[in-house]
Amino acid sequence: MASKALRSSPFPVSASEGKLSSLFTYPRRRSPRSRAPLQEPTVRISPPPQKFELSDGNTAQEDRARLALFLEKKCKSGDFTLDEALRHFDRMVSIQPAPPASSFRLLLGALAKNSHCSAVISLRTKLESAGLLSDYIVLNILLNCFCNARRVADGFAVLGAIFRRGHCPNTVSYTQLVKGLCLEHKIGEAVGLFMKMFRSGHRPNIVTYGTLISGLCKSGNTSVALKLHKDMMGGNGKYSVLCKPNLVCYSAIIDGLCKDGLLEEARVLFLEMKLSGILPDVVVYSSLIHGLCIIGQYQEANVLLNEMVDQRIPLNTITFNSLIEVLCREGKLKEAENVLKVMIESGAEPDNFTYNTIMCGLCFAGKIGEARELLVQMVSKGYLIDAVSYNVLINGYFNQGSTEEAISTYKEMINEEVKPTVATFNTLMKGFFQKGDFEAAWDLFHRLQKDGLAPTVVTYSIMIHGLCQQGQFEEANELFMKMEANNCPPNVVTFNILMHGFCQSNDIVKVIELLKKMAERSILPDDFTTSMVVDMLSKDENYKVYLNLLPTFSA
């Protein structure tokens, strides 16, 4: 149970937060005086002293000079290989007198910066033998590596070591742990640690805020990230600090809002960042353009696109994909193909989504041959063809009545060892129902489950629709109930399909039962269904009795 201090917090508190409290049971500093300057720890060497010589007979002095050059030039620039760094590390721990701890810090820091976190972690035993695990900076480097390697539990163990050795973790230490928790999707614990930073006297900086905001948005907690953002902007909130949101913060929240369909809120934030003097980058523009395209606001998306061009912001793959998707939806295939050419010429790399989108547009326009040719081009260019590509073609063949080609494409998919998805089976079942081959559709429904896939609401809706087409309304109702028993709640499409079936069979009792279920879940029937129900009731001489049984739908 969260403590009273946390109840008023705007953030969700994870149940696991209590587990983190043990980290703060170590003695704190007795006074707020600043930390004493870091002392160079004595580097202890376990192996017997030996001369630092290479196989070419260089003197120890020459080799020390080479080591110094490596540290000063290559480590600071990041221009080194992992093997090269590890060889120098082994030499450093084997010579006498030992290099100062600052040399080890420089080497380990360079490894971490070059994303060789696993290598740093693997050196723990040697670091301990050399007496370097008492060094505050080395411990922080190790903590950072554990968090980046998604081993945050080990990161907390290093935090404990920092306390035990008499050091006090700083904001950077806590920020790395927040990042590690976010990487492991432990967002509740990340928020809890963020709040504990304040209570322990550590003020988060802009990096801490950006890390947490990014984690919140990626985990679907955009509204919480927005509250945190407003707290920063206000400057006087419970968790405010003397720093303002930067591009990272704005980018994460705008992307999250766009994915949630909250485009108005995203636009407000977009305007706010520009008024604050922060220039949006390609990521921000791409998020907005993609979000606007999804909800059909193409003109607004085009305005932003022109704004990008005017400001000479290069378009990336996401931006181009959004444009291609819009053009394909509107049937402007030539324009979409022209955008693809521009995309390639500009250096942006098309991905599977790019080609699948164009294939889908071609199939929708009845140009299945061109779609198949595009698939061949993908293979020749080295793209790994995924299930989506095959699903698009299978659906295209069914839509133009080419059942044999659809089945052939499915077999090709199996031969190429591309595993069919639920969407593949849904496409095939829908196609067989359209052809009137109900037995084949049912066989696929059972095969889907044998292959370890769970039917989705779309799967059940297709099957229920097929049964209703056959006039098997009772069987359709049984499958509807089985769907609910399998924890797959029906949506408005499923309800409307079954409602149409009951209306066709003039089963008023079942119609009213289904309407009551819809009302309980606040699901409104569509206009066509409503019209059918009204028409059916008006033809029944007992319609007044049934009218009194109809549920009331909330607005």
Contacts in CASP RR format, 6 or more apart in sequence:
PFRMAT RR
TARGET T0000
AUTHOR 0000-0000-0000
METHOD contacts of the structure
MODEL  1
MASKALRSSPFPVSASEGKLSSLFTYPRRRSPRSRAPLQEPTVRISPPPQ
KFELSDGNTAQEDRARLALFLEKKCKSGDFTLDEALRHFDRMVSIQPAPP
ASSFRLLLGALAKNSHCSAVISLRTKLESAGLLSDYIVLNILLNCFCNAR
RVADGFAVLGAIFRRGHCPNTVSYTQLVKGLCLEHKIGEAVGLFMKMFRS
GHRPNIVTYGTLISGLCKSGNTSVALKLHKDMMGGNGKYSVLCKPNLVCY
SAIIDGLCKDGLLEEARVLFLEMKLSGILPDVVVYSSLIHGLCIIGQYQE
ANVLLNEMVDQRIPLNTITFNSLIEVLCREGKLKEAENVLKVMIESGAEP
DNFTYNTIMCGLCFAGKIGEARELLVQMVSKGYLIDAVSYNVLINGYFNQ
GSTEEAISTYKEMINEEVKPTVATFNTLMKGFFQKGDFEAAWDLFHRLQK
DGLAPTVVTYSIMIHGLCQQGQFEEANELFMKMEANNCPPNVVTFNILMH
GFCQSNDIVKVIELLKKMAERSILPDDFTTSMVVDMLSKDENYKVYLNLL
PTFSA
2 13 0 8 1.000
2 17 0 8 1.000
5 199 0 8 1.000
6 13 0 8 1.000
6 17 0 8 1.000
6 192 0 8 1.000
6 195 0 8 1.000
8 238 0 8 1.000
9 195 0 8 1.000
9 238 0 8 1.000
10 224 0 8 1.000
10 227 0 8 1.000
10 228 0 8 1.000
10 231 0 8 1.000
10 238 0 8 1.000
11 188 0 8 1.000
11 191 0 8 1.000
11 192 0 8 1.000
11 194 0 8 1.000
11 195 0 8 1.000
11 224 0 8 1.000
11 227 0 8 1.000
11 228 0 8 1.000
12 188 0 8 1.000
12 191 0 8 1.000
12 221 0 8 1.000
12 224 0 8 1.000
13 188 0 8 1.000
13 191 0 8 1.000
13 192 0 8 1.000
14 186 0 8 1.000
14 187 0 8 1.000
14 188 0 8 1.000
14 189 0 8 1.000
14 191 0 8 1.000
14 192 0 8 1.000
16 186 0 8 1.000
16 188 0 8 1.000
16 189 0 8 1.000
17 188 0 8 1.000
17 189 0 8 1.000
17 192 0 8 1.000
19 189 0 8 1.000
20 156 0 8 1.000
20 189 0 8 1.000
20 192 0 8 1.000
20 193 0 8 1.000
20 196 0 8 1.000
23 156 0 8 1.000
23 159 0 8 1.000
23 160 0 8 1.000
23 196 0 8 1.000
24 196 0 8 1.000
24 200 0 8 1.000
26 160 0 8 1.000
26 163 0 8 1.000
26 164 0 8 1.000
27 163 0 8 1.000
28 168 0 8 1.000
28 200 0 8 1.000
29 168 0 8 1.000
35 168 0 8 1.000
38 136 0 8 1.000
38 137 0 8 1.000
40 100 0 8 1.000
40 101 0 8 1.000
40 102 0 8 1.000
41 101 0 8 1.000
41 131 0 8 1.000
41 132 0 8 1.000
41 134 0 8 1.000
41 135 0 8 1.000
42 131 0 8 1.000
43 98 0 8 1.000
43 99 0 8 1.000
43 100 0 8 1.000
43 101 0 8 1.000
43 104 0 8 1.000
43 130 0 8 1.000
43 131 0 8 1.000
43 132 0 8 1.000
44 98 0 8 1.000
44 129 0 8 1.000
44 130 0 8 1.000
44 131 0 8 1.000
45 93 0 8 1.000
45 94 0 8 1.000
45 95 0 8 1.000
45 96 0 8 1.000
45 98 0 8 1.000
45 129 0 8 1.000
45 130 0 8 1.000
46 129 0 8 1.000
46 130 0 8 1.000
47 93 0 8 1.000
47 94 0 8 1.000
49 95 0 8 1.000
49 96 0 8 1.000
50 94 0 8 1.000
50 95 0 8 1.000
50 96 0 8 1.000
51 60 0 8 1.000
51 95 0 8 1.000
52 60 0 8 1.000
52 63 0 8 1.000
52 64 0 8 1.000
52 67 0 8 1.000
52 91 0 8 1.000
52 94 0 8 1.000
52 95 0 8 1.000
53 59 0 8 1.000
53 60 0 8 1.000
53 63 0 8 1.000
54 63 0 8 1.000
58 66 0 8 1.000
60 95 0 8 1.000
63 91 0 8 1.000
67 88 0 8 1.000
67 91 0 8 1.000
67 92 0 8 1.000
67 99 0 8 1.000
67 103 0 8 1.000
70 80 0 8 1.000
70 84 0 8 1.000
70 88 0 8 1.000
71 88 0 8 1.000
71 103 0 8 1.000
71 106 0 8 1.000
71 107 0 8 1.000
73 79 0 8 1.000
74 80 0 8 1.000
74 84 0 8 1.000
74 110 0 8 1.000
75 85 0 8 1.000
75 106 0 8 1.000
75 107 0 8 1.000
75 109 0 8 1.000
75 110 0 8 1.000
76 106 0 8 1.000
76 110 0 8 1.000
78 110 0 8 1.000
78 113 0 8 1.000
78 114 0 8 1.000
80 110 0 8 1.000
80 114 0 8 1.000
82 111 0 8 1.000
82 114 0 8 1.000
82 116 0 8 1.000
82 119 0 8 1.000
85 107 0 8 1.000
85 110 0 8 1.000
85 111 0 8 1.000
85 116 0 8 1.000
85 119 0 8 1.000
86 119 0 8 1.000
88 107 0 8 1.000
89 104 0 8 1.000
89 107 0 8 1.000
89 123 0 8 1.000
89 126 0 8 1.000
92 98 0 8 1.000
92 99 0 8 1.000
92 103 0 8 1.000
92 104 0 8 1.000
92 107 0 8 1.000
93 126 0 8 1.000
93 129 0 8 1.000
93 130 0 8 1.000
98 130 0 8 1.000
101 132 0 8 1.000
101 135 0 8 1.000
101 138 0 8 1.000
104 127 0 8 1.000
104 130 0 8 1.000
104 132 0 8 1.000
104 135 0 8 1.000
104 138 0 8 1.000
105 135 0 8 1.000
105 137 0 8 1.000
105 138 0 8 1.000
105 141 0 8 1.000
108 120 0 8 1.000
108 123 0 8 1.000
108 138 0 8 1.000
108 141 0 8 1.000
108 142 0 8 1.000
109 120 0 8 1.000
109 141 0 8 1.000
111 117 0 8 1.000
111 119 0 8 1.000
111 120 0 8 1.000
112 120 0 8 1.000
112 141 0 8 1.000
112 144 0 8 1.000
112 145 0 8 1.000
112 148 0 8 1.000
115 148 0 8 1.000
117 144 0 8 1.000
117 145 0 8 1.000
117 146 0 8 1.000
117 148 0 8 1.000
117 149 0 8 1.000
118 145 0 8 1.000
118 149 0 8 1.000
120 141 0 8 1.000
120 142 0 8 1.000
120 145 0 8 1.000
121 142 0 8 1.000
121 145 0 8 1.000
121 146 0 8 1.000
121 149 0 8 1.000
121 151 0 8 1.000
121 154 0 8 1.000
124 133 0 8 1.000
124 142 0 8 1.000
127 133 0 8 1.000
127 138 0 8 1.000
127 142 0 8 1.000
132 138 0 8 1.000
133 139 0 8 1.000
133 142 0 8 1.000
133 161 0 8 1.000
134 165 0 8 1.000
136 162 0 8 1.000
136 165 0 8 1.000
136 167 0 8 1.000
139 158 0 8 1.000
139 161 0 8 1.000
139 162 0 8 1.000
139 165 0 8 1.000
139 167 0 8 1.000
140 162 0 8 1.000
140 170 0 8 1.000
140 172 0 8 1.000
140 173 0 8 1.000
140 176 0 8 1.000
142 155 0 8 1.000
142 158 0 8 1.000
143 155 0 8 1.000
143 158 0 8 1.000
143 159 0 8 1.000
143 162 0 8 1.000
143 173 0 8 1.000
143 176 0 8 1.000
143 177 0 8 1.000
144 176 0 8 1.000
146 152 0 8 1.000
146 154 0 8 1.000
146 155 0 8 1.000
146 158 0 8 1.000
147 155 0 8 1.000
147 176 0 8 1.000
147 177 0 8 1.000
147 179 0 8 1.000
147 180 0 8 1.000
147 183 0 8 1.000
148 176 0 8 1.000
148 179 0 8 1.000
148 180 0 8 1.000
148 183 0 8 1.000
150 180 0 8 1.000
150 183 0 8 1.000
150 184 0 8 1.000
152 177 0 8 1.000
152 180 0 8 1.000
152 181 0 8 1.000
152 183 0 8 1.000
152 184 0 8 1.000
152 186 0 8 1.000
155 177 0 8 1.000
156 177 0 8 1.000
159 169 0 8 1.000
159 173 0 8 1.000
159 177 0 8 1.000
162 168 0 8 1.000
162 169 0 8 1.000
162 173 0 8 1.000
163 169 0 8 1.000
169 202 0 8 1.000
170 202 0 8 1.000
171 197 0 8 1.000
171 202 0 8 1.000
171 203 0 8 1.000
171 204 0 8 1.000
171 205 0 8 1.000
171 208 0 8 1.000
174 193 0 8 1.000
174 197 0 8 1.000
174 202 0 8 1.000
174 204 0 8 1.000
174 208 0 8 1.000
175 204 0 8 1.000
175 205 0 8 1.000
175 207 0 8 1.000
175 208 0 8 1.000
175 211 0 8 1.000
177 193 0 8 1.000
178 190 0 8 1.000
178 193 0 8 1.000
178 194 0 8 1.000
178 208 0 8 1.000
178 211 0 8 1.000
178 212 0 8 1.000
179 211 0 8 1.000
180 190 0 8 1.000
181 187 0 8 1.000
181 188 0 8 1.000
181 189 0 8 1.000
181 190 0 8 1.000
181 193 0 8 1.000
182 190 0 8 1.000
182 211 0 8 1.000
182 212 0 8 1.000
182 214 0 8 1.000
182 215 0 8 1.000
182 218 0 8 1.000
182 219 0 8 1.000
185 219 0 8 1.000
187 215 0 8 1.000
187 216 0 8 1.000
187 219 0 8 1.000
187 221 0 8 1.000
190 212 0 8 1.000
190 215 0 8 1.000
191 212 0 8 1.000
191 216 0 8 1.000
191 224 0 8 1.000
194 204 0 8 1.000
194 208 0 8 1.000
194 212 0 8 1.000
194 239 0 8 1.000
195 239 0 8 1.000
197 203 0 8 1.000
197 204 0 8 1.000
197 208 0 8 1.000
198 204 0 8 1.000
198 239 0 8 1.000
203 241 0 8 1.000
203 242 0 8 1.000
204 212 0 8 1.000
204 239 0 8 1.000
204 241 0 8 1.000
205 241 0 8 1.000
205 243 0 8 1.000
206 243 0 8 1.000
206 244 0 8 1.000
206 245 0 8 1.000
206 246 0 8 1.000
206 249 0 8 1.000
209 228 0 8 1.000
209 232 0 8 1.000
209 241 0 8 1.000
209 243 0 8 1.000
209 245 0 8 1.000
209 249 0 8 1.000
210 245 0 8 1.000
210 246 0 8 1.000
210 248 0 8 1.000
210 249 0 8 1.000
210 252 0 8 1.000
212 225 0 8 1.000
212 228 0 8 1.000
213 225 0 8 1.000
213 228 0 8 1.000
213 229 0 8 1.000
213 248 0 8 1.000
213 249 0 8 1.000
213 252 0 8 1.000
213 253 0 8 1.000
214 248 0 8 1.000
214 252 0 8 1.000
215 221 0 8 1.000
215 225 0 8 1.000
215 252 0 8 1.000
216 222 0 8 1.000
216 224 0 8 1.000
216 225 0 8 1.000
216 228 0 8 1.000
216 252 0 8 1.000
217 225 0 8 1.000
217 252 0 8 1.000
217 253 0 8 1.000
217 255 0 8 1.000
217 256 0 8 1.000
218 252 0 8 1.000
220 256 0 8 1.000
220 260 0 8 1.000
222 253 0 8 1.000
222 256 0 8 1.000
222 257 0 8 1.000
222 259 0 8 1.000
222 260 0 8 1.000
222 262 0 8 1.000
225 252 0 8 1.000
225 253 0 8 1.000
225 256 0 8 1.000
226 253 0 8 1.000
226 257 0 8 1.000
226 265 0 8 1.000
228 239 0 8 1.000
229 245 0 8 1.000
229 249 0 8 1.000
229 253 0 8 1.000
229 269 0 8 1.000
231 237 0 8 1.000
231 238 0 8 1.000
231 239 0 8 1.000
231 240 0 8 1.000
232 240 0 8 1.000
232 241 0 8 1.000
232 243 0 8 1.000
232 244 0 8 1.000
232 245 0 8 1.000
232 249 0 8 1.000
233 244 0 8 1.000
233 245 0 8 1.000
233 272 0 8 1.000
234 240 0 8 1.000
235 241 0 8 1.000
244 276 0 8 1.000
245 273 0 8 1.000
245 276 0 8 1.000
245 278 0 8 1.000
246 278 0 8 1.000
247 273 0 8 1.000
247 278 0 8 1.000
247 279 0 8 1.000
247 280 0 8 1.000
247 281 0 8 1.000
247 284 0 8 1.000
250 269 0 8 1.000
250 270 0 8 1.000
250 272 0 8 1.000
250 273 0 8 1.000
250 278 0 8 1.000
250 280 0 8 1.000
250 284 0 8 1.000
251 281 0 8 1.000
251 283 0 8 1.000
251 284 0 8 1.000
251 287 0 8 1.000
253 269 0 8 1.000
254 266 0 8 1.000
254 269 0 8 1.000
254 270 0 8 1.000
254 284 0 8 1.000
254 287 0 8 1.000
254 288 0 8 1.000
255 283 0 8 1.000
255 284 0 8 1.000
255 287 0 8 1.000
256 266 0 8 1.000
256 287 0 8 1.000
257 263 0 8 1.000
257 265 0 8 1.000
257 266 0 8 1.000
257 269 0 8 1.000
258 266 0 8 1.000
258 287 0 8 1.000
258 288 0 8 1.000
258 290 0 8 1.000
258 291 0 8 1.000
259 287 0 8 1.000
259 291 0 8 1.000
261 291 0 8 1.000
261 294 0 8 1.000
261 295 0 8 1.000
263 288 0 8 1.000
263 291 0 8 1.000
263 292 0 8 1.000
263 295 0 8 1.000
263 297 0 8 1.000
266 287 0 8 1.000
266 288 0 8 1.000
266 291 0 8 1.000
267 288 0 8 1.000
270 280 0 8 1.000
270 284 0 8 1.000
270 288 0 8 1.000
273 280 0 8 1.000
273 284 0 8 1.000
274 280 0 8 1.000
279 311 0 8 1.000
281 313 0 8 1.000
282 308 0 8 1.000
282 313 0 8 1.000
282 314 0 8 1.000
282 315 0 8 1.000
282 316 0 8 1.000
282 319 0 8 1.000
283 316 0 8 1.000
283 318 0 8 1.000
285 304 0 8 1.000
285 305 0 8 1.000
285 307 0 8 1.000
285 308 0 8 1.000
285 313 0 8 1.000
285 319 0 8 1.000
286 315 0 8 1.000
286 316 0 8 1.000
286 318 0 8 1.000
286 319 0 8 1.000
286 322 0 8 1.000
287 318 0 8 1.000
288 301 0 8 1.000
288 304 0 8 1.000
289 301 0 8 1.000
289 304 0 8 1.000
289 305 0 8 1.000
289 319 0 8 1.000
289 322 0 8 1.000
289 323 0 8 1.000
290 318 0 8 1.000
290 319 0 8 1.000
290 321 0 8 1.000
290 322 0 8 1.000
291 301 0 8 1.000
291 322 0 8 1.000
292 298 0 8 1.000
292 300 0 8 1.000
292 301 0 8 1.000
292 304 0 8 1.000
293 301 0 8 1.000
293 322 0 8 1.000
293 323 0 8 1.000
293 325 0 8 1.000
293 326 0 8 1.000
296 326 0 8 1.000
298 326 0 8 1.000
298 330 0 8 1.000
301 322 0 8 1.000
301 326 0 8 1.000
305 315 0 8 1.000
305 319 0 8 1.000
305 323 0 8 1.000
308 315 0 8 1.000
308 319 0 8 1.000
314 346 0 8 1.000
314 348 0 8 1.000
315 343 0 8 1.000
315 346 0 8 1.000
315 348 0 8 1.000
316 348 0 8 1.000
317 343 0 8 1.000
317 348 0 8 1.000
317 349 0 8 1.000
317 350 0 8 1.000
317 351 0 8 1.000
317 354 0 8 1.000
320 339 0 8 1.000
320 340 0 8 1.000
320 342 0 8 1.000
320 343 0 8 1.000
320 348 0 8 1.000
320 350 0 8 1.000
320 354 0 8 1.000
321 351 0 8 1.000
321 353 0 8 1.000
321 354 0 8 1.000
321 357 0 8 1.000
323 336 0 8 1.000
323 339 0 8 1.000
324 336 0 8 1.000
324 339 0 8 1.000
324 340 0 8 1.000
324 343 0 8 1.000
324 354 0 8 1.000
324 357 0 8 1.000
324 358 0 8 1.000
325 357 0 8 1.000
327 333 0 8 1.000
327 335 0 8 1.000
327 336 0 8 1.000
327 339 0 8 1.000
328 336 0 8 1.000
328 357 0 8 1.000
328 358 0 8 1.000
328 360 0 8 1.000
328 361 0 8 1.000
328 364 0 8 1.000
329 361 0 8 1.000
331 361 0 8 1.000
331 364 0 8 1.000
331 365 0 8 1.000
333 358 0 8 1.000
333 361 0 8 1.000
333 362 0 8 1.000
333 365 0 8 1.000
333 367 0 8 1.000
336 357 0 8 1.000
336 358 0 8 1.000
336 361 0 8 1.000
337 358 0 8 1.000
340 350 0 8 1.000
340 354 0 8 1.000
340 358 0 8 1.000
343 350 0 8 1.000
343 354 0 8 1.000
344 350 0 8 1.000
352 378 0 8 1.000
352 383 0 8 1.000
352 384 0 8 1.000
352 385 0 8 1.000
352 386 0 8 1.000
352 388 0 8 1.000
352 389 0 8 1.000
355 374 0 8 1.000
355 375 0 8 1.000
355 377 0 8 1.000
355 378 0 8 1.000
355 383 0 8 1.000
355 389 0 8 1.000
356 386 0 8 1.000
356 388 0 8 1.000
356 389 0 8 1.000
356 392 0 8 1.000
358 374 0 8 1.000
359 371 0 8 1.000
359 374 0 8 1.000
359 375 0 8 1.000
359 389 0 8 1.000
359 392 0 8 1.000
359 393 0 8 1.000
360 371 0 8 1.000
360 392 0 8 1.000
361 371 0 8 1.000
362 368 0 8 1.000
362 369 0 8 1.000
362 370 0 8 1.000
362 371 0 8 1.000
362 374 0 8 1.000
363 371 0 8 1.000
363 392 0 8 1.000
363 393 0 8 1.000
363 395 0 8 1.000
363 396 0 8 1.000
363 399 0 8 1.000
366 396 0 8 1.000
366 399 0 8 1.000
366 400 0 8 1.000
368 393 0 8 1.000
368 396 0 8 1.000
368 397 0 8 1.000
368 400 0 8 1.000
368 402 0 8 1.000
368 405 0 8 1.000
371 392 0 8 1.000
371 393 0 8 1.000
371 396 0 8 1.000
372 393 0 8 1.000
375 385 0 8 1.000
375 389 0 8 1.000
375 393 0 8 1.000
378 385 0 8 1.000
378 389 0 8 1.000
379 385 0 8 1.000
385 416 0 8 1.000
385 418 0 8 1.000
386 418 0 8 1.000
387 413 0 8 1.000
387 418 0 8 1.000
387 419 0 8 1.000
387 420 0 8 1.000
387 421 0 8 1.000
387 423 0 8 1.000
387 424 0 8 1.000
388 423 0 8 1.000
390 409 0 8 1.000
390 410 0 8 1.000
390 412 0 8 1.000
390 413 0 8 1.000
390 418 0 8 1.000
390 424 0 8 1.000
391 421 0 8 1.000
391 423 0 8 1.000
391 424 0 8 1.000
391 427 0 8 1.000
393 406 0 8 1.000
393 409 0 8 1.000
394 406 0 8 1.000
394 409 0 8 1.000
394 410 0 8 1.000
394 413 0 8 1.000
394 424 0 8 1.000
394 427 0 8 1.000
394 428 0 8 1.000
395 427 0 8 1.000
396 402 0 8 1.000
396 406 0 8 1.000
397 403 0 8 1.000
397 405 0 8 1.000
397 406 0 8 1.000
397 409 0 8 1.000
398 406 0 8 1.000
398 427 0 8 1.000
398 430 0 8 1.000
398 431 0 8 1.000
398 434 0 8 1.000
398 435 0 8 1.000
401 435 0 8 1.000
403 431 0 8 1.000
403 435 0 8 1.000
406 428 0 8 1.000
406 431 0 8 1.000
410 420 0 8 1.000
410 424 0 8 1.000
410 428 0 8 1.000
413 420 0 8 1.000
413 424 0 8 1.000
414 420 0 8 1.000
420 451 0 8 1.000
421 453 0 8 1.000
422 448 0 8 1.000
422 453 0 8 1.000
422 454 0 8 1.000
422 455 0 8 1.000
422 456 0 8 1.000
422 458 0 8 1.000
422 459 0 8 1.000
425 444 0 8 1.000
425 445 0 8 1.000
425 447 0 8 1.000
425 448 0 8 1.000
425 453 0 8 1.000
425 459 0 8 1.000
426 456 0 8 1.000
426 458 0 8 1.000
426 459 0 8 1.000
426 462 0 8 1.000
428 441 0 8 1.000
428 444 0 8 1.000
429 441 0 8 1.000
429 444 0 8 1.000
429 445 0 8 1.000
429 459 0 8 1.000
429 462 0 8 1.000
429 463 0 8 1.000
430 462 0 8 1.000
431 441 0 8 1.000
432 438 0 8 1.000
432 440 0 8 1.000
432 441 0 8 1.000
432 444 0 8 1.000
433 441 0 8 1.000
433 462 0 8 1.000
433 465 0 8 1.000
433 466 0 8 1.000
433 469 0 8 1.000
438 466 0 8 1.000
438 470 0 8 1.000
441 462 0 8 1.000
441 463 0 8 1.000
441 466 0 8 1.000
442 463 0 8 1.000
445 455 0 8 1.000
445 459 0 8 1.000
445 463 0 8 1.000
448 455 0 8 1.000
448 459 0 8 1.000
449 455 0 8 1.000
454 486 0 8 1.000
454 488 0 8 1.000
455 463 0 8 1.000
455 483 0 8 1.000
455 486 0 8 1.000
455 488 0 8 1.000
456 488 0 8 1.000
457 483 0 8 1.000
457 488 0 8 1.000
457 489 0 8 1.000
457 490 0 8 1.000
457 491 0 8 1.000
457 493 0 8 1.000
457 494 0 8 1.000
460 479 0 8 1.000
460 480 0 8 1.000
460 483 0 8 1.000
460 488 0 8 1.000
460 490 0 8 1.000
460 494 0 8 1.000
461 490 0 8 1.000
461 491 0 8 1.000
461 493 0 8 1.000
461 494 0 8 1.000
461 497 0 8 1.000
463 479 0 8 1.000
464 476 0 8 1.000
464 479 0 8 1.000
464 480 0 8 1.000
464 483 0 8 1.000
464 494 0 8 1.000
464 497 0 8 1.000
464 498 0 8 1.000
465 497 0 8 1.000
466 476 0 8 1.000
467 473 0 8 1.000
467 475 0 8 1.000
467 476 0 8 1.000
467 479 0 8 1.000
468 476 0 8 1.000
468 497 0 8 1.000
468 498 0 8 1.000
468 500 0 8 1.000
468 501 0 8 1.000
468 504 0 8 1.000
471 501 0 8 1.000
471 504 0 8 1.000
471 505 0 8 1.000
473 501 0 8 1.000
473 502 0 8 1.000
473 504 0 8 1.000
473 505 0 8 1.000
473 507 0 8 1.000
473 510 0 8 1.000
476 498 0 8 1.000
476 501 0 8 1.000
477 498 0 8 1.000
477 510 0 8 1.000
480 490 0 8 1.000
480 494 0 8 1.000
480 498 0 8 1.000
483 490 0 8 1.000
483 494 0 8 1.000
484 490 0 8 1.000
489 521 0 8 1.000
491 523 0 8 1.000
492 523 0 8 1.000
492 524 0 8 1.000
492 525 0 8 1.000
492 526 0 8 1.000
495 514 0 8 1.000
495 517 0 8 1.000
495 518 0 8 1.000
495 523 0 8 1.000
495 525 0 8 1.000
496 525 0 8 1.000
496 526 0 8 1.000
496 528 0 8 1.000
496 529 0 8 1.000
498 514 0 8 1.000
499 511 0 8 1.000
499 514 0 8 1.000
499 515 0 8 1.000
499 525 0 8 1.000
499 529 0 8 1.000
499 532 0 8 1.000
499 533 0 8 1.000
500 528 0 8 1.000
500 529 0 8 1.000
500 532 0 8 1.000
502 510 0 8 1.000
502 511 0 8 1.000
502 514 0 8 1.000
503 511 0 8 1.000
503 529 0 8 1.000
503 532 0 8 1.000
503 533 0 8 1.000
503 536 0 8 1.000
506 536 0 8 1.000
508 536 0 8 1.000
508 537 0 8 1.000
508 540 0 8 1.000
508 546 0 8 1.000
511 533 0 8 1.000
511 536 0 8 1.000
512 546 0 8 1.000
512 549 0 8 1.000
512 550 0 8 1.000
515 525 0 8 1.000
515 533 0 8 1.000
515 550 0 8 1.000
515 551 0 8 1.000
516 551 0 8 1.000
518 524 0 8 1.000
518 525 0 8 1.000
518 551 0 8 1.000
518 553 0 8 1.000
519 551 0 8 1.000
519 552 0 8 1.000
519 553 0 8 1.000
519 554 0 8 1.000
520 551 0 8 1.000
522 553 0 8 1.000
522 554 0 8 1.000
524 553 0 8 1.000
525 533 0 8 1.000
537 543 0 8 1.000
537 546 0 8 1.000
537 547 0 8 1.000
540 546 0 8 1.000
END
